[in-house]
């Protein structure tokens, strides 16, 4: 019933940009949810890179601070991750998640791969 549909990943050269989108259905991101983007590379631990609260406050991991921007369009029930100045170490599968604060339920997207290579 709850569905996260991610898109926007692909192959990009170092220094390039991509915009990831996460279209959500089955829950309302405007109420009591924290949205977060994670990424995972084989051989490394999955890491959270950005979060946004229902009220709009944001947090970024040091690895992406100043380069990535998380946002949310409540009317479209969609979350975004704008990524700029991409580097090879940004290569990973990127996941959109939402955590429901009252129940601690967490929902995950299917992941979209990003490859940064010349």
Phi, psi and omega in degrees: 000312175279130184221134174242117181249110183260151178203169174108350179287169179164195179261131180217149178281155175307137184090351182278183184227151172217154175237115178269144177234150180222101179271123187249137172225154179094341174223160181252110183291351181281349186231115165065027179237139167256126178261137180221147170254130175246162170219153181217132174240135178308134182091352177239160175284146173297136184228142173276135184244339180198147176222155174218132179276167179302326179280353175107352178295140185237158175219145179227142170292151181303330184292339182237356181305130180086348181246326182250149177227122176266142179209170182213136176249102184296323181297325179266356183052047187227138174252152183227155169224107174273123184242126178234166180048048183293142181235161181306326180291350174278354179299124184183171166268127184257133184239136172265133179227158173221133178248127178272113188299314184296330185245349185065014173292139179234138181240144186235144169279178183279345182091144175228128185279142175236126177238124179248111185202145175270000000 
